[in-house]
Amino acid sequence: MTSFLHELKRRNVYKVAAGYGAVAWVMTQAIALLAALGTVSLSLSDTVFVIAVVGFVVALVIAWFFEMTPEGMKRTRNLSPDEKLPYWSRRKFTVFVSAMAVIGFVMLAVRYLVSGRAA
């Protein structure tokens, strides 16, 4: 089990999951806010959520089987274990995910403020 978790980390599946989850959550909050304002229909909010869930699974599969290299996407099994791959620093990644979380929370707060006024 430990080797599997190490392989998930090596293939950046954790980072893809966290980044995708943060961006998908912000997108669903934005659509929910627009639905609360009456700009878009509530069914669009449900559709975006379903697409985000299906896309999450697809993103994890792609992260497992492929790596981004300076030459483009390559199959992970075709890369040598010693090959140096570009990556985001932990600090950049933390700032990105934190920024997405803050944006999502702000949209969530605005949505509740707007729906509270409408009631």
PyMOL commands that place a pseudoatom at each C-alpha (Angstrom):
pseudoatom trace, name=CA, resn=MET, resi=1, chain=A, elem=C, hetatm=0, pos=[0.000, 0.000, 0.000]
pseudoatom trace, name=CA, resn=THR, resi=2, chain=A, elem=C, hetatm=0, pos=[2.858, 2.372, 0.796]
pseudoatom trace, name=CA, resn=SER, resi=3, chain=A, elem=C, hetatm=0, pos=[4.376, 1.882, -2.654]
pseudoatom trace, name=CA, resn=PHE, resi=4, chain=A, elem=C, hetatm=0, pos=[1.015, 2.699, -4.269]
pseudoatom trace, name=CA, resn=LEU, resi=5, chain=A, elem=C, hetatm=0, pos=[0.714, 5.943, -2.286]
pseudoatom trace, name=CA, resn=HIS, resi=6, chain=A, elem=C, hetatm=0, pos=[4.310, 6.798, -3.200]
pseudoatom trace, name=CA, resn=GLU, resi=7, chain=A, elem=C, hetatm=0, pos=[3.482, 6.191, -6.868]
pseudoatom trace, name=CA, resn=LEU, resi=8, chain=A, elem=C, hetatm=0, pos=[0.431, 8.477, -6.605]
pseudoatom trace, name=CA, resn=LYS, resi=9, chain=A, elem=C, hetatm=0, pos=[2.688, 11.187, -5.230]
pseudoatom trace, name=CA, resn=ARG, resi=10, chain=A, elem=C, hetatm=0, pos=[5.383, 10.613, -7.872]
pseudoatom trace, name=CA, resn=ARG, resi=11, chain=A, elem=C, hetatm=0, pos=[2.831, 10.879, -10.667]
pseudoatom trace, name=CA, resn=ASN, resi=12, chain=A, elem=C, hetatm=0, pos=[1.372, 14.090, -9.159]
pseudoatom trace, name=CA, resn=VAL, resi=13, chain=A, elem=C, hetatm=0, pos=[-2.107, 12.584, -8.810]
pseudoatom trace, name=CA, resn=TYR, resi=14, chain=A, elem=C, hetatm=0, pos=[-2.492, 14.300, -5.416]
pseudoatom trace, name=CA, resn=LYS, resi=15, chain=A, elem=C, hetatm=0, pos=[-1.690, 17.683, -6.927]
pseudoatom trace, name=CA, resn=VAL, resi=16, chain=A, elem=C, hetatm=0, pos=[-4.088, 17.172, -9.819]
pseudoatom trace, name=CA, resn=ALA, resi=17, chain=A, elem=C, hetatm=0, pos=[-6.843, 16.137, -7.405]
pseudoatom trace, name=CA, resn=ALA, resi=18, chain=A, elem=C, hetatm=0, pos=[-6.308, 19.165, -5.149]
pseudoatom trace, name=CA, resn=GLY, resi=19, chain=A, elem=C, hetatm=0, pos=[-5.980, 21.655, -8.008]
pseudoatom trace, name=CA, resn=TYR, resi=20, chain=A, elem=C, hetatm=0, pos=[-8.944, 20.281, -9.951]
pseudoatom trace, name=CA, resn=GLY, resi=21, chain=A, elem=C, hetatm=0, pos=[-11.061, 20.105, -6.830]
pseudoatom trace, name=CA, resn=ALA, resi=22, chain=A, elem=C, hetatm=0, pos=[-10.309, 23.715, -5.939]
pseudoatom trace, name=CA, resn=VAL, resi=23, chain=A, elem=C, hetatm=0, pos=[-11.055, 25.050, -9.426]
pseudoatom trace, name=CA, resn=ALA, resi=24, chain=A, elem=C, hetatm=0, pos=[-14.185, 22.901, -9.818]
pseudoatom trace, name=CA, resn=TRP, resi=25, chain=A, elem=C, hetatm=0, pos=[-15.483, 24.099, -6.454]
pseudoatom trace, name=CA, resn=VAL, resi=26, chain=A, elem=C, hetatm=0, pos=[-14.966, 27.742, -7.467]
pseudoatom trace, name=CA, resn=MET, resi=27, chain=A, elem=C, hetatm=0, pos=[-16.779, 27.110, -10.746]
pseudoatom trace, name=CA, resn=THR, resi=28, chain=A, elem=C, hetatm=0, pos=[-19.745, 25.470, -9.028]
pseudoatom trace, name=CA, resn=GLN, resi=29, chain=A, elem=C, hetatm=0, pos=[-19.903, 28.331, -6.510]
pseudoatom trace, name=CA, resn=ALA, resi=30, chain=A, elem=C, hetatm=0, pos=[-19.883, 30.867, -9.358]
pseudoatom trace, name=CA, resn=ILE, resi=31, chain=A, elem=C, hetatm=0, pos=[-22.728, 29.081, -11.157]
pseudoatom trace, name=CA, resn=ALA, resi=32, chain=A, elem=C, hetatm=0, pos=[-24.672, 28.729, -7.883]
pseudoatom trace, name=CA, resn=LEU, resi=33, chain=A, elem=C, hetatm=0, pos=[-24.212, 32.463, -7.246]
pseudoatom trace, name=CA, resn=LEU, resi=34, chain=A, elem=C, hetatm=0, pos=[-25.482, 33.282, -10.724]
pseudoatom trace, name=CA, resn=ALA, resi=35, chain=A, elem=C, hetatm=0, pos=[-28.440, 30.944, -10.141]
pseudoatom trace, name=CA, resn=ALA, resi=36, chain=A, elem=C, hetatm=0, pos=[-29.206, 32.717, -6.840]
pseudoatom trace, name=CA, resn=LEU, resi=37, chain=A, elem=C, hetatm=0, pos=[-29.139, 36.041, -8.679]
pseudoatom trace, name=CA, resn=GLY, resi=38, chain=A, elem=C, hetatm=0, pos=[-31.545, 34.628, -11.248]
pseudoatom trace, name=CA, resn=THR, resi=39, chain=A, elem=C, hetatm=0, pos=[-29.079, 35.045, -14.109]
pseudoatom trace, name=CA, resn=VAL, resi=40, chain=A, elem=C, hetatm=0, pos=[-28.902, 31.343, -14.989]
pseudoatom trace, name=CA, resn=SER, resi=41, chain=A, elem=C, hetatm=0, pos=[-31.238, 28.431, -14.370]
pseudoatom trace, name=CA, resn=LEU, resi=42, chain=A, elem=C, hetatm=0, pos=[-30.743, 26.065, -11.465]
pseudoatom trace, name=CA, resn=SER, resi=43, chain=A, elem=C, hetatm=0, pos=[-30.491, 23.137, -13.886]
pseudoatom trace, name=CA, resn=LEU, resi=44, chain=A, elem=C, hetatm=0, pos=[-27.272, 24.659, -15.265]
pseudoatom trace, name=CA, resn=SER, resi=45, chain=A, elem=C, hetatm=0, pos=[-25.832, 24.528, -11.753]
pseudoatom trace, name=CA, resn=ASP, resi=46, chain=A, elem=C, hetatm=0, pos=[-26.665, 20.821, -11.518]
pseudoatom trace, name=CA, resn=THR, resi=47, chain=A, elem=C, hetatm=0, pos=[-25.209, 20.179, -14.971]
pseudoatom trace, name=CA, resn=VAL, resi=48, chain=A, elem=C, hetatm=0, pos=[-21.943, 21.945, -14.119]
pseudoatom trace, name=CA, resn=PHE, resi=49, chain=A, elem=C, hetatm=0, pos=[-21.671, 19.887, -10.933]
pseudoatom trace, name=CA, resn=VAL, resi=50, chain=A, elem=C, hetatm=0, pos=[-22.162, 16.587, -12.791]
pseudoatom trace, name=CA, resn=ILE, resi=51, chain=A, elem=C, hetatm=0, pos=[-19.629, 17.610, -15.457]
pseudoatom trace, name=CA, resn=ALA, resi=52, chain=A, elem=C, hetatm=0, pos=[-17.159, 18.568, -12.717]
pseudoatom trace, name=CA, resn=VAL, resi=53, chain=A, elem=C, hetatm=0, pos=[-17.518, 15.176, -11.014]
pseudoatom trace, name=CA, resn=VAL, resi=54, chain=A, elem=C, hetatm=0, pos=[-17.063, 13.259, -14.271]
pseudoatom trace, name=CA, resn=GLY, resi=55, chain=A, elem=C, hetatm=0, pos=[-14.159, 15.538, -15.227]
pseudoatom trace, name=CA, resn=PHE, resi=56, chain=A, elem=C, hetatm=0, pos=[-12.511, 14.864, -11.863]
pseudoatom trace, name=CA, resn=VAL, resi=57, chain=A, elem=C, hetatm=0, pos=[-12.351, 11.149, -12.607]
pseudoatom trace, name=CA, resn=VAL, resi=58, chain=A, elem=C, hetatm=0, pos=[-11.014, 11.819, -16.110]
pseudoatom trace, name=CA, resn=ALA, resi=59, chain=A, elem=C, hetatm=0, pos=[-8.366, 14.224, -14.742]
pseudoatom trace, name=CA, resn=LEU, resi=60, chain=A, elem=C, hetatm=0, pos=[-7.154, 11.612, -12.231]
pseudoatom trace, name=CA, resn=VAL, resi=61, chain=A, elem=C, hetatm=0, pos=[-6.882, 8.952, -14.938]
pseudoatom trace, name=CA, resn=ILE, resi=62, chain=A, elem=C, hetatm=0, pos=[-4.928, 11.333, -17.179]
pseudoatom trace, name=CA, resn=ALA, resi=63, chain=A, elem=C, hetatm=0, pos=[-2.657, 12.283, -14.262]
pseudoatom trace, name=CA, resn=TRP, resi=64, chain=A, elem=C, hetatm=0, pos=[-1.943, 8.602, -13.625]
pseudoatom trace, name=CA, resn=PHE, resi=65, chain=A, elem=C, hetatm=0, pos=[-1.115, 7.651, -17.216]
pseudoatom trace, name=CA, resn=PHE, resi=66, chain=A, elem=C, hetatm=0, pos=[0.519, 10.835, -18.564]
pseudoatom trace, name=CA, resn=GLU, resi=67, chain=A, elem=C, hetatm=0, pos=[3.178, 13.362, -17.517]
pseudoatom trace, name=CA, resn=MET, resi=68, chain=A, elem=C, hetatm=0, pos=[3.627, 16.892, -18.768]
pseudoatom trace, name=CA, resn=THR, resi=69, chain=A, elem=C, hetatm=0, pos=[7.149, 17.397, -20.092]
pseudoatom trace, name=CA, resn=PRO, resi=70, chain=A, elem=C, hetatm=0, pos=[8.751, 20.323, -21.912]
pseudoatom trace, name=CA, resn=GLU, resi=71, chain=A, elem=C, hetatm=0, pos=[8.120, 18.334, -25.115]
pseudoatom trace, name=CA, resn=GLY, resi=72, chain=A, elem=C, hetatm=0, pos=[4.422, 17.877, -24.315]
pseudoatom trace, name=CA, resn=MET, resi=73, chain=A, elem=C, hetatm=0, pos=[2.419, 15.039, -22.771]
pseudoatom trace, name=CA, resn=LYS, resi=74, chain=A, elem=C, hetatm=0, pos=[4.137, 11.658, -22.586]
pseudoatom trace, name=CA, resn=ARG, resi=75, chain=A, elem=C, hetatm=0, pos=[3.021, 8.287, -21.291]
pseudoatom trace, name=CA, resn=THR, resi=76, chain=A, elem=C, hetatm=0, pos=[4.385, 7.791, -17.790]
pseudoatom trace, name=CA, resn=ARG, resi=77, chain=A, elem=C, hetatm=0, pos=[5.655, 4.301, -18.608]
pseudoatom trace, name=CA, resn=ASN, resi=78, chain=A, elem=C, hetatm=0, pos=[7.745, 5.728, -21.490]
pseudoatom trace, name=CA, resn=LEU, resi=79, chain=A, elem=C, hetatm=0, pos=[9.684, 8.036, -19.161]
pseudoatom trace, name=CA, resn=SER, resi=80, chain=A, elem=C, hetatm=0, pos=[12.868, 6.947, -17.497]
pseudoatom trace, name=CA, resn=PRO, resi=81, chain=A, elem=C, hetatm=0, pos=[12.794, 7.118, -13.684]
pseudoatom trace, name=CA, resn=ASP, resi=82, chain=A, elem=C, hetatm=0, pos=[15.785, 9.494, -13.755]
pseudoatom trace, name=CA, resn=GLU, resi=83, chain=A, elem=C, hetatm=0, pos=[14.190, 11.973, -16.178]
pseudoatom trace, name=CA, resn=LYS, resi=84, chain=A, elem=C, hetatm=0, pos=[13.814, 15.430, -14.662]
pseudoatom trace, name=CA, resn=LEU, resi=85, chain=A, elem=C, hetatm=0, pos=[10.248, 16.745, -14.937]
pseudoatom trace, name=CA, resn=PRO, resi=86, chain=A, elem=C, hetatm=0, pos=[9.123, 20.339, -14.406]
pseudoatom trace, name=CA, resn=TYR, resi=87, chain=A, elem=C, hetatm=0, pos=[6.984, 20.903, -11.336]
pseudoatom trace, name=CA, resn=TRP, resi=88, chain=A, elem=C, hetatm=0, pos=[5.434, 23.662, -9.286]
pseudoatom trace, name=CA, resn=SER, resi=89, chain=A, elem=C, hetatm=0, pos=[7.092, 24.433, -6.021]
pseudoatom trace, name=CA, resn=ARG, resi=90, chain=A, elem=C, hetatm=0, pos=[5.119, 23.570, -2.897]
pseudoatom trace, name=CA, resn=ARG, resi=91, chain=A, elem=C, hetatm=0, pos=[4.722, 27.248, -2.139]
pseudoatom trace, name=CA, resn=LYS, resi=92, chain=A, elem=C, hetatm=0, pos=[3.264, 28.097, -5.573]
pseudoatom trace, name=CA, resn=PHE, resi=93, chain=A, elem=C, hetatm=0, pos=[0.891, 25.158, -5.375]
pseudoatom trace, name=CA, resn=THR, resi=94, chain=A, elem=C, hetatm=0, pos=[-0.224, 26.075, -1.853]
pseudoatom trace, name=CA, resn=VAL, resi=95, chain=A, elem=C, hetatm=0, pos=[-0.841, 29.672, -2.901]
pseudoatom trace, name=CA, resn=PHE, resi=96, chain=A, elem=C, hetatm=0, pos=[-2.868, 28.514, -5.933]
pseudoatom trace, name=CA, resn=VAL, resi=97, chain=A, elem=C, hetatm=0, pos=[-5.102, 26.146, -3.961]
pseudoatom trace, name=CA, resn=SER, resi=98, chain=A, elem=C, hetatm=0, pos=[-5.492, 28.675, -1.124]
pseudoatom trace, name=CA, resn=ALA, resi=99, chain=A, elem=C, hetatm=0, pos=[-6.466, 31.424, -3.576]
pseudoatom trace, name=CA, resn=MET, resi=100, chain=A, elem=C, hetatm=0, pos=[-9.089, 29.164, -5.144]
pseudoatom trace, name=CA, resn=ALA, resi=101, chain=A, elem=C, hetatm=0, pos=[-10.444, 28.339, -1.686]
pseudoatom trace, name=CA, resn=VAL, resi=102, chain=A, elem=C, hetatm=0, pos=[-10.670, 32.024, -0.715]
pseudoatom trace, name=CA, resn=ILE, resi=103, chain=A, elem=C, hetatm=0, pos=[-12.430, 32.883, -3.976]
pseudoatom trace, name=CA, resn=GLY, resi=104, chain=A, elem=C, hetatm=0, pos=[-14.863, 29.996, -3.413]
pseudoatom trace, name=CA, resn=PHE, resi=105, chain=A, elem=C, hetatm=0, pos=[-15.623, 31.072, 0.155]
pseudoatom trace, name=CA, resn=VAL, resi=106, chain=A, elem=C, hetatm=0, pos=[-16.201, 34.670, -0.952]
pseudoatom trace, name=CA, resn=MET, resi=107, chain=A, elem=C, hetatm=0, pos=[-18.646, 33.478, -3.626]
pseudoatom trace, name=CA, resn=LEU, resi=108, chain=A, elem=C, hetatm=0, pos=[-20.363, 31.249, -1.075]
pseudoatom trace, name=CA, resn=ALA, resi=109, chain=A, elem=C, hetatm=0, pos=[-20.745, 34.179, 1.341]
pseudoatom trace, name=CA, resn=VAL, resi=110, chain=A, elem=C, hetatm=0, pos=[-22.073, 36.452, -1.405]
pseudoatom trace, name=CA, resn=ARG, resi=111, chain=A, elem=C, hetatm=0, pos=[-24.552, 33.773, -2.471]
pseudoatom trace, name=CA, resn=TYR, resi=112, chain=A, elem=C, hetatm=0, pos=[-25.900, 33.476, 1.066]
pseudoatom trace, name=CA, resn=LEU, resi=113, chain=A, elem=C, hetatm=0, pos=[-26.088, 37.250, 1.428]
pseudoatom trace, name=CA, resn=VAL, resi=114, chain=A, elem=C, hetatm=0, pos=[-27.962, 37.558, -1.858]
pseudoatom trace, name=CA, resn=SER, resi=115, chain=A, elem=C, hetatm=0, pos=[-30.358, 34.703, -1.092]
pseudoatom trace, name=CA, resn=GLY, resi=116, chain=A, elem=C, hetatm=0, pos=[-30.927, 36.123, 2.414]
pseudoatom trace, name=CA, resn=ARG, resi=117, chain=A, elem=C, hetatm=0, pos=[-31.982, 39.477, 0.980]
pseudoatom trace, name=CA, resn=ALA, resi=118, chain=A, elem=C, hetatm=0, pos=[-34.291, 37.831, -1.543]
pseudoatom trace, name=CA, resn=ALA, resi=119, chain=A, elem=C, hetatm=0, pos=[-36.163, 35.917, 1.174]
for i in range(1, 119): cmd.bond("trace and resi %d" % i, "trace and resi %d" % (i + 1))
show_as sticks, trace
zoom trace
